[in-house]
Amino acid sequence: MKIRYSRRALSQLASVHEYLQARNRSAAEKVTASIRSAMVRLGEMPLLGKATDEAGVHVIIEPEYLYRVFYSIRDHEVFVIRILHGRQT
C-alpha cells in the first residue's frame, strides 16, 4: 500500500532529525531510519497498528526509540497524520 504523509508528519520527522543531528549525527540517522522502517511496515501491513480513541486513526509504535506514528487508511493508502515521541502528548 502506498504511504502518504501530512505536512505535519513530514515536519515532525524533519524536526526529530534536526534535533538529533545537532547532538549526534549517527543517532539522527539511526532514529529517522527506524521511524521510516516502521512506516514501510505499515505499507506492507496497514492493520498492524492499534485503533485510537479518534475514529479511523490508528497508531504504531516504533519499537526501538518509542516514536508513535499516527495514521489512517484512505483510498488504499496509508496516510501518516503525525509522529510523536512516546514522551510527547
C-alpha positions in Angstrom: 0.0 0.0 0.0 1.3 3.5 -0.8 2.3 5.7 2.1 1.4 9.4 2.1 2.4 12.0 4.7 0.7 15.0 6.1 2.7 18.2 6.1 2.6 18.0 9.9 4.1 14.5 9.9 6.9 15.5 7.5 7.7 18.5 9.6 7.8 16.4 12.8 10.1 13.8 11.2 12.4 16.6 10.0 12.3 18.2 13.5 13.4 14.9 15.0 16.3 14.6 12.6 17.4 18.2 13.1 17.2 18.0 16.8 19.3 14.8 16.9 21.7 15.9 14.1 22.8 18.9 16.3 23.7 16.4 19.1 24.7 13.2 17.4 24.8 12.7 13.7 24.9 9.0 13.9 21.9 8.8 16.2 19.9 11.1 13.9 20.4 8.8 11.0 19.5 5.7 13.1 16.4 7.1 14.6 14.9 8.5 11.4 15.7 5.3 9.6 14.0 3.3 12.3 10.9 5.5 12.0 10.8 5.2 8.2 11.2 1.5 8.5 8.1 1.4 10.8 6.2 3.3 8.1 7.4 0.9 5.4 6.0 -2.0 7.5 2.7 -0.1 7.6 2.6 0.0 3.9 3.0 -3.8 3.9 0.6 -4.5 6.8 -1.6 -1.4 7.3 -3.7 -3.2 10.0 -0.6 -3.7 12.2 -1.3 -0.7 14.4 -3.9 -0.3 17.2 -7.0 1.8 17.0 -7.0 5.0 18.9 -9.9 6.9 20.6 -10.1 9.0 17.4 -12.4 7.4 14.8 -10.4 5.9 11.9 -7.0 6.7 13.4 -4.5 4.0 14.3 -1.1 4.1 15.9 2.0 2.0 15.6 4.9 2.4 18.0 8.4 2.3 16.5 9.9 -0.2 19.0 13.5 0.9 19.3 13.1 4.6 20.0 9.4 4.6 21.0 8.1 7.1 18.4 4.4 6.8 17.8 3.2 7.1 14.2 -0.5 8.0 13.9 -2.2 7.1 10.6 -5.4 6.4 8.8 -6.2 4.3 5.8 -7.7 6.3 3.0 -8.4 5.3 -0.6 -6.0 2.3 -0.4 -3.2 4.5 1.1 -1.7 4.7 4.5 -1.9 8.4 5.4 0.6 9.3 8.2 -1.0 12.1 10.3 1.7 12.8 12.9 4.8 11.4 14.5 5.5 11.9 18.2 7.9 10.5 20.7 6.3 8.4 23.5 7.0 11.2 26.0 5.1 13.8 23.9 1.4 14.3 24.1 
